């Protein structure tokens, strides 16, 4: 699966994605969850303004969001 969709509403996720996910073994689902957690931490650490996470700390959102461009030049 190359596209990762995140939704708090389970009805937003297509049925074939649900079937794909639940066809995986528990070990495969844990491996996928670990991959997502590592990806989130990589993104979090790429912003030097974010403080370091403690041992076992979770990335919920950026502590110091990066200012984004508004409009085109």
PQR file with spaces between the fields and no chain letter, atoms N, CA, C, O and H, PARSE charges and radii, in Angstrom:
ATOM       1  N    UNK     1       0.855   -1.169    0.000 -0.4000 1.5000
ATOM       2  CA   UNK     1       0.000    0.000    0.000 -0.0000 2.0000
ATOM       3  C    UNK     1       0.900    1.230    0.000  0.5500 1.7000
ATOM       4  O    UNK     1       1.689    1.408    0.928 -0.5500 1.4000
ATOM       5  N    UNK     2       0.803    2.064   -0.995 -0.4000 1.5000
ATOM       6  CA   UNK     2       1.684    3.222   -1.098 -0.0000 2.0000
ATOM       7  C    UNK     2       1.051    4.489   -0.541  0.5500 1.7000
ATOM       8  O    UNK     2       1.767    5.393   -0.108 -0.5500 1.4000
ATOM       9  H    UNK     2       0.163    1.919   -1.749  0.4000 1.0000
ATOM      10  N    UNK     3      -0.275    4.574   -0.542 -0.4000 1.5000
ATOM      11  CA   UNK     3      -0.953    5.764   -0.037 -0.0000 2.0000
ATOM      12  C    UNK     3      -1.431    5.485    1.379  0.5500 1.7000
ATOM      13  O    UNK     3      -2.038    4.447    1.644 -0.5500 1.4000
ATOM      14  H    UNK     3      -0.856    3.840   -0.894  0.4000 1.0000
ATOM      15  N    UNK     4      -1.158    6.406    2.279 -0.4000 1.5000
ATOM      16  CA   UNK     4      -1.599    6.267    3.661 -0.0000 2.0000
ATOM      17  C    UNK     4      -2.683    7.292    3.907  0.5500 1.7000
ATOM      18  O    UNK     4      -2.463    8.492    3.744 -0.5500 1.4000
ATOM      19  H    UNK     4      -0.666    7.249    2.063  0.4000 1.0000
ATOM      20  N    UNK     5      -3.850    6.821    4.297 -0.4000 1.5000
ATOM      21  CA   UNK     5      -4.965    7.719    4.589 -0.0000 2.0000
ATOM      22  C    UNK     5      -5.199    7.719    6.090  0.5500 1.7000
ATOM      23  O    UNK     5      -5.184    6.670    6.734 -0.5500 1.4000
ATOM      24  H    UNK     5      -4.028    5.846    4.429  0.4000 1.0000
ATOM      25  N    UNK     6      -5.413    8.893    6.631 -0.4000 1.5000
ATOM      26  CA   UNK     6      -5.676    9.015    8.054 -0.0000 2.0000
ATOM      27  C    UNK     6      -7.030    9.680    8.220  0.5500 1.7000
ATOM      28  O    UNK     6      -7.297   10.713    7.606 -0.5500 1.4000
ATOM      29  H    UNK     6      -5.426    9.745    6.107  0.4000 1.0000
ATOM      30  N    UNK     7      -7.872    9.103    9.033 -0.4000 1.5000
ATOM      31  CA   UNK     7      -9.190    9.676    9.261 -0.0000 2.0000
ATOM      32  C    UNK     7      -9.672    9.273   10.642  0.5500 1.7000
ATOM      33  O    UNK     7      -9.457    8.144   11.082 -0.5500 1.4000
ATOM      34  H    UNK     7      -7.655    8.264    9.532  0.4000 1.0000
ATOM      35  N    UNK     8     -10.321   10.199   11.318 -0.4000 1.5000
ATOM      36  CA   UNK     8     -10.920    9.861   12.604 -0.0000 2.0000
ATOM      37  C    UNK     8     -12.309    9.263   12.404  0.5500 1.7000
ATOM      38  O    UNK     8     -12.889    8.707   13.337 -0.5500 1.4000
ATOM      39  H    UNK     8     -10.495   11.117   10.961  0.4000 1.0000
ATOM      40  N    UNK     9     -12.846    9.378   11.176 -0.4000 1.5000
ATOM      41  CA   UNK     9     -14.149    8.818   10.851 -0.0000 2.0000
ATOM      42  C    UNK     9     -13.939    7.573   10.000  0.5500 1.7000
ATOM      43  O    UNK     9     -13.466    7.661    8.867 -0.5500 1.4000
ATOM      44  H    UNK     9     -12.374    9.829   10.418  0.4000 1.0000
ATOM      45  N    UNK    10     -14.290    6.421   10.543 -0.4000 1.5000
ATOM      46  CA   UNK    10     -14.040    5.159    9.832 -0.0000 2.0000
ATOM      47  C    UNK    10     -14.834    5.072    8.536  0.5500 1.7000
ATOM      48  O    UNK    10     -14.446    4.334    7.631 -0.5500 1.4000
ATOM      49  H    UNK    10     -14.674    6.349   11.463  0.4000 1.0000
ATOM      50  N    UNK    11     -15.936    5.808    8.426 -0.4000 1.5000
ATOM      51  CA   UNK    11     -16.742    5.772    7.206 -0.0000 2.0000
ATOM      52  C    UNK    11     -16.060    6.472    6.038  0.5500 1.7000
ATOM      53  O    UNK    11     -16.466    6.280    4.891 -0.5500 1.4000
ATOM      54  H    UNK    11     -16.251    6.408    9.162  0.4000 1.0000
ATOM      55  N    UNK    12     -15.039    7.277    6.299 -0.4000 1.5000
ATOM      56  CA   UNK    12     -14.304    7.956    5.229 -0.0000 2.0000
ATOM      57  C    UNK    12     -13.328    7.025    4.511  0.5500 1.7000
ATOM      58  O    UNK    12     -12.851    7.345    3.422 -0.5500 1.4000
ATOM      59  H    UNK    12     -14.709    7.433    7.230  0.4000 1.0000
ATOM      60  N    UNK    13     -13.034    5.886    5.111 -0.4000 1.5000
ATOM      61  CA   UNK    13     -12.059    4.958    4.543 -0.0000 2.0000
ATOM      62  C    UNK    13     -12.797    3.965    3.646  0.5500 1.7000
ATOM      63  O    UNK    13     -13.748    3.326    4.095 -0.5500 1.4000
ATOM      64  H    UNK    13     -13.421    5.626    5.995  0.4000 1.0000
ATOM      65  N    UNK    14     -12.375    3.825    2.384 -0.4000 1.5000
ATOM      66  CA   UNK    14     -13.054    2.901    1.468 -0.0000 2.0000
ATOM      67  C    UNK    14     -13.029    1.459    1.976  0.5500 1.7000
ATOM      68  O    UNK    14     -12.121    1.061    2.705 -0.5500 1.4000
ATOM      69  H    UNK    14     -11.602    4.344    2.019  0.4000 1.0000
ATOM      70  N    UNK    15     -14.033    0.692    1.582 -0.4000 1.5000
ATOM      71  CA   UNK    15     -14.170   -0.695    2.041 -0.0000 2.0000
ATOM      72  C    UNK    15     -12.968   -1.549    1.652  0.5500 1.7000
ATOM      73  O    UNK    15     -12.542   -2.403    2.429 -0.5500 1.4000
ATOM      74  H    UNK    15     -14.771    1.016    0.989  0.4000 1.0000
ATOM      75  N    UNK    16     -12.409   -1.328    0.444 -0.4000 1.5000
ATOM      76  CA   UNK    16     -11.279   -2.161    0.023 -0.0000 2.0000
ATOM      77  C    UNK    16     -10.051   -1.905    0.881  0.5500 1.7000
ATOM      78  O    UNK    16      -9.243   -2.811    1.084 -0.5500 1.4000
ATOM      79  H    UNK    16     -12.755   -0.634   -0.188  0.4000 1.0000
ATOM      80  N    UNK    17      -9.894   -0.674    1.395 -0.4000 1.5000
ATOM      81  CA   UNK    17      -8.774   -0.405    2.296 -0.0000 2.0000
ATOM      82  C    UNK    17      -8.976   -1.112    3.636  0.5500 1.7000
ATOM      83  O    UNK    17      -8.025   -1.625    4.226 -0.5500 1.4000
ATOM      84  H    UNK    17     -10.550    0.062    1.231  0.4000 1.0000
ATOM      85  N    UNK    18     -10.224   -1.132    4.107 -0.4000 1.5000
ATOM      86  CA   UNK    18     -10.516   -1.832    5.365 -0.0000 2.0000
ATOM      87  C    UNK    18     -10.242   -3.325    5.207  0.5500 1.7000
ATOM      88  O    UNK    18      -9.644   -3.951    6.081 -0.5500 1.4000
ATOM      89  H    UNK    18     -10.996   -0.714    3.628  0.4000 1.0000
ATOM      90  N    UNK    19     -10.687   -3.890    4.081 -0.4000 1.5000
ATOM      91  CA   UNK    19     -10.459   -5.317    3.837 -0.0000 2.0000
ATOM      92  C    UNK    19      -8.963   -5.618    3.750  0.5500 1.7000
ATOM      93  O    UNK    19      -8.488   -6.614    4.294 -0.5500 1.4000
ATOM      94  H    UNK    19     -11.173   -3.382    3.371  0.4000 1.0000
ATOM      95  N    UNK    20      -8.235   -4.752    3.066 -0.4000 1.5000
ATOM      96  CA   UNK    20      -6.784   -4.926    2.934 -0.0000 2.0000
ATOM      97  C    UNK    20      -6.127   -4.921    4.308  0.5500 1.7000
ATOM      98  O    UNK    20      -5.281   -5.766    4.602 -0.5500 1.4000
ATOM      99  H    UNK    20      -8.621   -3.943    2.624  0.4000 1.0000
ATOM     100  N    UNK    21      -6.519   -3.968    5.147 -0.4000 1.5000
ATOM     101  CA   UNK    21      -5.916   -3.830    6.471 -0.0000 2.0000
ATOM     102  C    UNK    21      -6.208   -5.041    7.341  0.5500 1.7000
ATOM     103  O    UNK    21      -5.299   -5.590    7.963 -0.5500 1.4000
ATOM     104  H    UNK    21      -7.206   -3.282    4.908  0.4000 1.0000
ATOM     105  N    UNK    22      -7.467   -5.464    7.395 -0.4000 1.5000
ATOM     106  CA   UNK    22      -7.825   -6.558    8.285 -0.0000 2.0000
ATOM     107  C    UNK    22      -7.419   -7.921    7.738  0.5500 1.7000
ATOM     108  O    UNK    22      -7.490   -8.912    8.466 -0.5500 1.4000
ATOM     109  H    UNK    22      -8.206   -5.018    6.890  0.4000 1.0000
ATOM     110  N    UNK    23      -6.995   -8.002    6.473 -0.4000 1.5000
ATOM     111  CA   UNK    23      -6.465   -9.246    5.925 -0.0000 2.0000
ATOM     112  C    UNK    23      -5.021   -9.472    6.381  0.5500 1.7000
ATOM     113  O    UNK    23      -4.495  -10.578    6.257 -0.5500 1.4000
ATOM     114  H    UNK    23      -6.938   -7.197    5.882  0.4000 1.0000
ATOM     115  N    UNK    24      -4.392   -8.438    6.900 -0.4000 1.5000
ATOM     116  CA   UNK    24      -3.015   -8.544    7.389 -0.0000 2.0000
ATOM     117  C    UNK    24      -2.985   -9.304    8.711  0.5500 1.7000
ATOM     118  O    UNK    24      -3.964   -9.331    9.456 -0.5500 1.4000
ATOM     119  H    UNK    24      -4.819   -7.539    7.000  0.4000 1.0000
ATOM     120  N    UNK    25      -1.846   -9.915    8.978 -0.4000 1.5000
ATOM     121  CA   UNK    25      -1.672  -10.582   10.268 -0.0000 2.0000
ATOM     122  C    UNK    25      -1.431   -9.514   11.337  0.5500 1.7000
ATOM     123  O    UNK    25      -1.066   -8.388   11.003 -0.5500 1.4000
ATOM     124  H    UNK    25      -1.051   -9.894    8.373  0.4000 1.0000
ATOM     125  N    UNK    26      -1.628   -9.844   12.603 -0.4000 1.5000
ATOM     126  CA   UNK    26      -1.349   -8.865   13.656 -0.0000 2.0000
ATOM     127  C    UNK    26       0.089   -8.340   13.613  0.5500 1.7000
ATOM     128  O    UNK    26       0.326   -7.166   13.896 -0.5500 1.4000
ATOM     129  H    UNK    26      -1.925  -10.759   12.875  0.4000 1.0000
ATOM     130  N    UNK    27       1.036   -9.192   13.265 -0.4000 1.5000
ATOM     131  CA   UNK    27       2.431   -8.752   13.179 -0.0000 2.0000
ATOM     132  C    UNK    27       2.611   -7.741   12.052  0.5500 1.7000
ATOM     133  O    UNK    27       3.361   -6.776   12.199 -0.5500 1.4000
ATOM     134  H    UNK    27       0.843  -10.146   13.035  0.4000 1.0000
ATOM     135  N    UNK    28       1.927   -7.955   10.926 -0.4000 1.5000
ATOM     136  CA   UNK    28       2.017   -7.011    9.805 -0.0000 2.0000
ATOM     137  C    UNK    28       1.376   -5.674   10.164  0.5500 1.7000
ATOM     138  O    UNK    28       1.873   -4.621    9.767 -0.5500 1.4000
ATOM     139  H    UNK    28       1.318   -8.739   10.806  0.4000 1.0000
ATOM     140  N    UNK    29       0.274   -5.710   10.914 -0.4000 1.5000
ATOM     141  CA   UNK    29      -0.370   -4.459   11.337 -0.0000 2.0000
ATOM     142  C    UNK    29       0.513   -3.702   12.327  0.5500 1.7000
ATOM     143  O    UNK    29       0.595   -2.475   12.275 -0.5500 1.4000
ATOM     144  H    UNK    29      -0.131   -6.566   11.237  0.4000 1.0000
ATOM     145  N    UNK    30       1.171   -4.428   13.227 -0.4000 1.5000
ATOM     146  CA   UNK    30       2.098   -3.779   14.161 -0.0000 2.0000
ATOM     147  C    UNK    30       3.285   -3.168   13.423  0.5500 1.7000
ATOM     148  O    UNK    30       3.734   -2.074   13.768 -0.5500 1.4000
ATOM     149  H    UNK    30       1.105   -5.425   13.269  0.4000 1.0000
ATOM     150  N    UNK    31       3.792   -3.866   12.414 -0.4000 1.5000
ATOM     151  CA   UNK    31       4.912   -3.335   11.627 -0.0000 2.0000
ATOM     152  C    UNK    31       4.498   -2.063   10.895  0.5500 1.7000
ATOM     153  O    UNK    31       5.275   -1.111   10.815 -0.5500 1.4000
ATOM     154  H    UNK    31       3.427   -4.754   12.134  0.4000 1.0000
ATOM     155  N    UNK    32       3.273   -2.041   10.358 -0.4000 1.5000
ATOM     156  CA   UNK    32       2.780   -0.845    9.665 -0.0000 2.0000
ATOM     157  C    UNK    32       2.610    0.312   10.644  0.5500 1.7000
ATOM     158  O    UNK    32       2.942    1.453   10.322 -0.5500 1.4000
ATOM     159  H    UNK    32       2.642   -2.814   10.423  0.4000 1.0000
ATOM     160  N    UNK    33       2.094    0.024   11.838 -0.4000 1.5000
ATOM     161  CA   UNK    33       1.930    1.073   12.848 -0.0000 2.0000
ATOM     162  C    UNK    33       3.288    1.632   13.263  0.5500 1.7000
ATOM     163  O    UNK    33       3.434    2.843   13.425 -0.5500 1.4000
ATOM     164  H    UNK    33       1.825   -0.902   12.100  0.4000 1.0000
ATOM     165  N    UNK    34       4.268    0.773   13.433 -0.4000 1.5000
ATOM     166  CA   UNK    34       5.615    1.219   13.794 -0.0000 2.0000
ATOM     167  C    UNK    34       6.207    2.100   12.697  0.5500 1.7000
ATOM     168  O    UNK    34       6.872    3.096   12.985 -0.5500 1.4000
ATOM     169  H    UNK    34       4.149   -0.211   13.302  0.4000 1.0000
ATOM     170  N    UNK    35       5.967    1.734   11.447 -0.4000 1.5000
ATOM     171  CA   UNK    35       6.457    2.535   10.319 -0.0000 2.0000
ATOM     172  C    UNK    35       5.829    3.933   10.337  0.5500 1.7000
ATOM     173  O    UNK    35       6.516    4.925   10.093 -0.5500 1.4000
ATOM     174  H    UNK    35       5.427    0.926   11.212  0.4000 1.0000
ATOM     175  N    UNK    36       4.529    4.010   10.627 -0.4000 1.5000
ATOM     176  CA   UNK    36       3.858    5.311   10.696 -0.0000 2.0000
ATOM     177  C    UNK    36       4.384    6.155   11.853  0.5500 1.7000
ATOM     178  O    UNK    36       4.577    7.362   11.709 -0.5500 1.4000
ATOM     179  H    UNK    36       3.972    3.204   10.826  0.4000 1.0000
ATOM     180  N    UNK    37       4.615    5.519   12.999 -0.4000 1.5000
ATOM     181  CA   UNK    37       5.144    6.243   14.160 -0.0000 2.0000
ATOM     182  C    UNK    37       6.533    6.786   13.850  0.5500 1.7000
ATOM     183  O    UNK    37       6.837    7.935   14.173 -0.5500 1.4000
ATOM     184  H    UNK    37       4.458    4.538   13.116  0.4000 1.0000
ATOM     185  N    UNK    38       7.378    5.968   13.226 -0.4000 1.5000
ATOM     186  CA   UNK    38       8.732    6.422   12.878 -0.0000 2.0000
ATOM     187  C    UNK    38       8.692    7.562   11.868  0.5500 1.7000
ATOM     188  O    UNK    38       9.482    8.502   11.956 -0.5500 1.4000
ATOM     189  H    UNK    38       7.131    5.035   12.964  0.4000 1.0000
ATOM     190  N    UNK    39       7.771    7.480   10.909 -0.4000 1.5000
ATOM     191  CA   UNK    39       7.643    8.546    9.911 -0.0000 2.0000
ATOM     192  C    UNK    39       7.197    9.846   10.587  0.5500 1.7000
ATOM     193  O    UNK    39       7.703   10.919   10.257 -0.5500 1.4000
ATOM     194  H    UNK    39       7.129    6.716   10.838  0.4000 1.0000
ATOM     195  N    UNK    40       6.257    9.757   11.527 -0.4000 1.5000
ATOM     196  CA   UNK    40       5.792   10.949   12.241 -0.0000 2.0000
ATOM     197  C    UNK    40       6.928   11.571   13.048  0.5500 1.7000
ATOM     198  O    UNK    40       7.071   12.794   13.077 -0.5500 1.4000
ATOM     199  H    UNK    40       5.846    8.885   11.795  0.4000 1.0000
ATOM     200  N    UNK    41       7.729   10.744   13.697 -0.4000 1.5000
ATOM     201  CA   UNK    41       8.851   11.274   14.477 -0.0000 2.0000
ATOM     202  C    UNK    41       9.903   11.913   13.585  0.5500 1.7000
ATOM     203  O    UNK    41      10.509   12.915   13.964 -0.5500 1.4000
ATOM     204  H    UNK    41       7.612    9.751   13.673  0.4000 1.0000
ATOM     205  N    UNK    42      10.131   11.343   12.397 -0.4000 1.5000
ATOM     206  CA   UNK    42      11.088   11.932   11.459 -0.0000 2.0000
ATOM     207  C    UNK    42      10.633   13.323   11.047  0.5500 1.7000
ATOM     208  O    UNK    42      11.434   14.257   11.001 -0.5500 1.4000
ATOM     209  H    UNK    42       9.639   10.529   12.089  0.4000 1.0000
ATOM     210  N    UNK    43       9.354   13.457   10.748 -0.4000 1.5000
ATOM     211  CA   UNK    43       8.811   14.766   10.368 -0.0000 2.0000
ATOM     212  C    UNK    43       8.912   15.735   11.542  0.5500 1.7000
ATOM     213  O    UNK    43       9.288   16.892   11.357 -0.5500 1.4000
ATOM     214  H    UNK    43       8.704   12.698   10.785  0.4000 1.0000
ATOM     215  N    UNK    44       8.578   15.274   12.751 -0.4000 1.5000
ATOM     216  CA   UNK    44       8.639   16.111   13.946 -0.0000 2.0000
ATOM     217  C    UNK    44      10.063   16.609   14.188  0.5500 1.7000
ATOM     218  O    UNK    44      10.273   17.794   14.450 -0.5500 1.4000
ATOM     219  H    UNK    44       8.272   14.334   12.902  0.4000 1.0000
ATOM     220  N    UNK    45      11.041   15.704   14.100 -0.4000 1.5000
ATOM     221  CA   UNK    45      12.435   16.075   14.362 -0.0000 2.0000
ATOM     222  C    UNK    45      13.037   16.942   13.268  0.5500 1.7000
ATOM     223  O    UNK    45      14.063   17.585   13.493 -0.5500 1.4000
ATOM     224  H    UNK    45      10.871   14.741   13.888  0.4000 1.0000
ATOM     225  N    UNK    46      12.423   16.975   12.084 -0.4000 1.5000
ATOM     226  CA   UNK    46      12.967   17.801   11.003 -0.0000 2.0000
ATOM     227  C    UNK    46      12.791   19.293   11.277  0.5500 1.7000
ATOM     228  O    UNK    46      13.456   20.118   10.651 -0.5500 1.4000
ATOM     229  H    UNK    46      11.590   16.453   11.902  0.4000 1.0000
ATOM     230  N    UNK    47      11.904   19.646   12.204 -0.4000 1.5000
ATOM     231  CA   UNK    47      11.722   21.042   12.592 -0.0000 2.0000
ATOM     232  C    UNK    47      12.587   21.301   13.824  0.5500 1.7000
ATOM     233  O    UNK    47      12.271   20.800   14.903 -0.5500 1.4000
ATOM     234  H    UNK    47      11.364   18.976   12.713  0.4000 1.0000
ATOM     235  N    UNK    48      13.665   22.066   13.692 -0.4000 1.5000
ATOM     236  CA   UNK    48      14.565   22.281   14.833 -0.0000 2.0000
ATOM     237  C    UNK    48      13.924   23.053   15.985  0.5500 1.7000
ATOM     238  O    UNK    48      14.460   23.051   17.093 -0.5500 1.4000
ATOM     239  H    UNK    48      13.922   22.473   12.816  0.4000 1.0000
ATOM     240  N    UNK    49      12.792   23.712   15.750 -0.4000 1.5000
ATOM     241  CA   UNK    49      12.137   24.469   16.820 -0.0000 2.0000
ATOM     242  C    UNK    49      11.375   23.565   17.784  0.5500 1.7000
ATOM     243  O    UNK    49      11.041   23.993   18.889 -0.5500 1.4000
ATOM     244  H    UNK    49      12.356   23.714   14.850  0.4000 1.0000
ATOM     245  N    UNK    50      11.096   22.331   17.393 -0.4000 1.5000
ATOM     246  CA   UNK    50      10.393   21.410   18.278 -0.0000 2.0000
ATOM     247  C    UNK    50      11.334   20.922   19.372  0.5500 1.7000
ATOM     248  O    UNK    50      12.490   20.601   19.097 -0.5500 1.4000
ATOM     249  H    UNK    50      11.367   21.983   16.495  0.4000 1.0000
ATOM     250  N    UNK    51      10.847   20.863   20.614 -0.4000 1.5000
ATOM     251  CA   UNK    51      11.691   20.339   21.690 -0.0000 2.0000
ATOM     252  C    UNK    51      11.853   18.827   21.536  0.5500 1.7000
ATOM     253  O    UNK    51      11.014   18.174   20.915 -0.5500 1.4000
ATOM     254  H    UNK    51       9.907   21.123   20.838  0.4000 1.0000
ATOM     255  N    UNK    52      12.921   18.271   22.096 -0.4000 1.5000
ATOM     256  CA   UNK    52      13.102   16.819   22.000 -0.0000 2.0000
ATOM     257  C    UNK    52      11.985   16.088   22.747  0.5500 1.7000
ATOM     258  O    UNK    52      11.471   16.571   23.756 -0.5500 1.4000
ATOM     259  H    UNK    52      13.602   18.801   22.601  0.4000 1.0000
ATOM     260  N    UNK    53      11.626   14.927   22.234 -0.4000 1.5000
ATOM     261  CA   UNK    53      10.617   14.106   22.897 -0.0000 2.0000
ATOM     262  C    UNK    53      11.279   13.322   24.017  0.5500 1.7000
ATOM     263  O    UNK    53      12.423   12.884   23.891 -0.5500 1.4000
ATOM     264  H    UNK    53      12.044   14.534   21.415  0.4000 1.0000
ATOM     265  N    UNK    54      10.557   13.149   25.106 -0.4000 1.5000
ATOM     266  CA   UNK    54      11.071   12.340   26.198 -0.0000 2.0000
ATOM     267  C    UNK    54      11.050   10.868   25.820  0.5500 1.7000
ATOM     268  O    UNK    54      10.557   10.504   24.753 -0.5500 1.4000
ATOM     269  H    UNK    54       9.628   13.505   25.208  0.4000 1.0000
ATOM     270  N    UNK    55      11.572   10.041   26.675 -0.4000 1.5000
ATOM     271  CA   UNK    55      11.577    8.606   26.429 -0.0000 2.0000
ATOM     272  C    UNK    55      10.143    8.111   26.324  0.5500 1.7000
ATOM     273  O    UNK    55       9.376    8.210   27.282 -0.5500 1.4000
ATOM     274  H    UNK    55      11.972   10.337   27.542  0.4000 1.0000
ATOM     275  N    UNK    56       9.780    7.581   25.169 -0.4000 1.5000
ATOM     276  CA   UNK    56       8.417    7.098   24.960 -0.0000 2.0000
ATOM     277  C    UNK    56       7.439    8.192   24.593  0.5500 1.7000
ATOM     278  O    UNK    56       6.232    7.954   24.548 -0.5500 1.4000
ATOM     279  H    UNK    56      10.402    7.501   24.390  0.4000 1.0000
ATOM     280  N    UNK    57       7.943    9.399   24.327 -0.4000 1.5000
ATOM     281  CA   UNK    57       7.053   10.508   23.986 -0.0000 2.0000
ATOM     282  C    UNK    57       6.361   10.307   22.659  0.5500 1.7000
ATOM     283  O    UNK    57       6.924    9.734   21.727 -0.5500 1.4000
ATOM     284  H    UNK    57       8.924    9.593   24.364  0.4000 1.0000
ATOM     285  N    UNK    58       5.129   10.788   22.583 -0.4000 1.5000
ATOM     286  CA   UNK    58       4.340   10.659   21.367 -0.0000 2.0000
ATOM     287  C    UNK    58       4.337   11.960   20.592  0.5500 1.7000
ATOM     288  O    UNK    58       4.423   13.043   21.170 -0.5500 1.4000
ATOM     289  H    UNK    58       4.672   11.254   23.340  0.4000 1.0000
ATOM     290  N    UNK    59       4.237   11.843   19.276 -0.4000 1.5000
ATOM     291  CA   UNK    59       4.094   13.011   18.416 -0.0000 2.0000
ATOM     292  C    UNK    59       2.601   13.185   18.169  0.5500 1.7000
ATOM     293  O    UNK    59       2.001   12.434   17.400 -0.5500 1.4000
ATOM     294  H    UNK    59       4.167   10.964   18.806  0.4000 1.0000
ATOM     295  N    UNK    60       2.010   14.168   18.817 -0.4000 1.5000
ATOM     296  CA   UNK    60       0.600   14.453   18.577 -0.0000 2.0000
ATOM     297  C    UNK    60       0.465   15.563   17.550  0.5500 1.7000
ATOM     298  O    UNK    60      -0.360   15.482   16.640 -0.5500 1.4000
ATOM     299  H    UNK    60       2.497   14.778   19.442  0.4000 1.0000
ATOM     300  N    UNK    61       1.266   16.586   17.697 -0.4000 1.5000
ATOM     301  CA   UNK    61       1.334   17.666   16.710 -0.0000 2.0000
ATOM     302  C    UNK    61       2.620   18.433   16.971  0.5500 1.7000
ATOM     303  O    UNK    61       3.260   18.269   18.009 -0.5500 1.4000
ATOM     304  H    UNK    61       1.936   16.652   18.437  0.4000 1.0000
ATOM     305  N    UNK    62       2.980   19.262   16.026 -0.4000 1.5000
ATOM     306  CA   UNK    62       4.207   20.031   16.163 -0.0000 2.0000
ATOM     307  C    UNK    62       4.061   21.036   17.295  0.5500 1.7000
ATOM     308  O    UNK    62       3.048   21.729   17.393 -0.5500 1.4000
ATOM     309  H    UNK    62       2.460   19.395   15.182  0.4000 1.0000
ATOM     310  N    UNK    63       5.063   21.112   18.138 -0.4000 1.5000
ATOM     311  CA   UNK    63       5.040   22.072   19.238 -0.0000 2.0000
ATOM     312  C    UNK    63       5.232   23.489   18.711  0.5500 1.7000
ATOM     313  O    UNK    63       4.617   24.430   19.213 -0.5500 1.4000
ATOM     314  H    UNK    63       5.885   20.549   18.058  0.4000 1.0000
ATOM     315  N    UNK    64       6.069   23.639   17.720 -0.4000 1.5000
ATOM     316  CA   UNK    64       6.360   24.937   17.096 -0.0000 2.0000
ATOM     317  C    UNK    64       6.163   24.794   15.591  0.5500 1.7000
ATOM     318  O    UNK    64       7.125   24.517   14.874 -0.5500 1.4000
ATOM     319  H    UNK    64       6.569   22.875   17.312  0.4000 1.0000
ATOM     320  N    UNK    65       4.932   24.978   15.090 -0.4000 1.5000
ATOM     321  CA   UNK    65       4.691   24.790   13.655 -0.0000 2.0000
ATOM     322  C    UNK    65       5.553   25.707   12.793  0.5500 1.7000
ATOM     323  O    UNK    65       5.856   26.840   13.169 -0.5500 1.4000
ATOM     324  H    UNK    65       4.150   25.204   15.672  0.4000 1.0000
ATOM     325  N    UNK    66       5.936   25.193   11.636 -0.4000 1.5000
ATOM     326  CA   UNK    66       6.708   25.973   10.677 -0.0000 2.0000
ATOM     327  C    UNK    66       5.756   26.924    9.962  0.5500 1.7000
ATOM     328  O    UNK    66       4.672   26.525    9.536 -0.5500 1.4000
ATOM     329  H    UNK    66       5.690   24.273   11.330  0.4000 1.0000
ATOM     330  N    UNK    67       6.167   28.184    9.833 -0.4000 1.5000
ATOM     331  CA   UNK    67       5.339   29.171    9.140 -0.0000 2.0000
ATOM     332  C    UNK    67       5.239   28.792    7.670  0.5500 1.7000
ATOM     333  O    UNK    67       6.254   28.535    7.023 -0.5500 1.4000
ATOM     334  H    UNK    67       7.048   28.508   10.180  0.4000 1.0000
ATOM     335  N    UNK    68       4.038   28.756    7.149 -0.4000 1.5000
ATOM     336  CA   UNK    68       3.835   28.399    5.746 -0.0000 2.0000
ATOM     337  C    UNK    68       3.605   29.642    4.917  0.5500 1.7000
ATOM     338  O    UNK    68       3.172   30.680    5.416 -0.5500 1.4000
ATOM     339  H    UNK    68       3.213   28.965    7.675  0.4000 1.0000
ATOM     340  N    UNK    69       3.908   29.508    3.634 -0.4000 1.5000
ATOM     341  CA   UNK    69       3.682   30.637    2.732 -0.0000 2.0000
ATOM     342  C    UNK    69       2.186   30.876    2.582  0.5500 1.7000
ATOM     343  O    UNK    69       1.392   29.935    2.594 -0.5500 1.4000
ATOM     344  H    UNK    69       4.261   28.664    3.229  0.4000 1.0000
ATOM     345  N    UNK    70       1.815   32.126    2.442 -0.4000 1.5000
ATOM     346  CA   UNK    70       0.420   32.468    2.187 -0.0000 2.0000
ATOM     347  C    UNK    70       0.357   33.188    0.853  0.5500 1.7000
ATOM     348  O    UNK    70       0.856   34.306    0.719 -0.5500 1.4000
ATOM     349  H    UNK    70       2.460   32.890    2.432  0.4000 1.0000
ATOM     350  N    UNK    71      -0.252   32.554   -0.123 -0.4000 1.5000
ATOM     351  CA   UNK    71      -0.376   33.167   -1.442 -0.0000 2.0000
ATOM     352  C    UNK    71       0.849   32.956   -2.300  0.5500 1.7000
ATOM     353  O    UNK    71       1.898   32.528   -1.819 -0.5500 1.4000
ATOM     354  H    UNK    71      -0.657   31.647   -0.014  0.4000 1.0000
ATOM     355  N    UNK    72       0.707   33.254   -3.556 -0.4000 1.5000
ATOM     356  CA   UNK    72       1.811   33.124   -4.510 -0.0000 2.0000
ATOM     357  C    UNK    72       2.473   34.473   -4.730  0.5500 1.7000
ATOM     358  O    UNK    72       1.811   35.508   -4.648 -0.5500 1.4000
ATOM     359  H    UNK    72      -0.146   33.601   -3.948  0.4000 1.0000
ATOM     360  N    UNK    73       3.786   34.476   -5.012 -0.4000 1.5000
ATOM     361  CA   UNK    73       4.488   35.756   -5.219 -0.0000 2.0000
ATOM     362  C    UNK    73       4.081   36.441   -6.505  0.5500 1.7000
ATOM     363  O    UNK    73       4.583   37.521   -6.815 -0.5500 1.4000
ATOM     364  H    UNK    73       4.324   33.636   -5.079  0.4000 1.0000
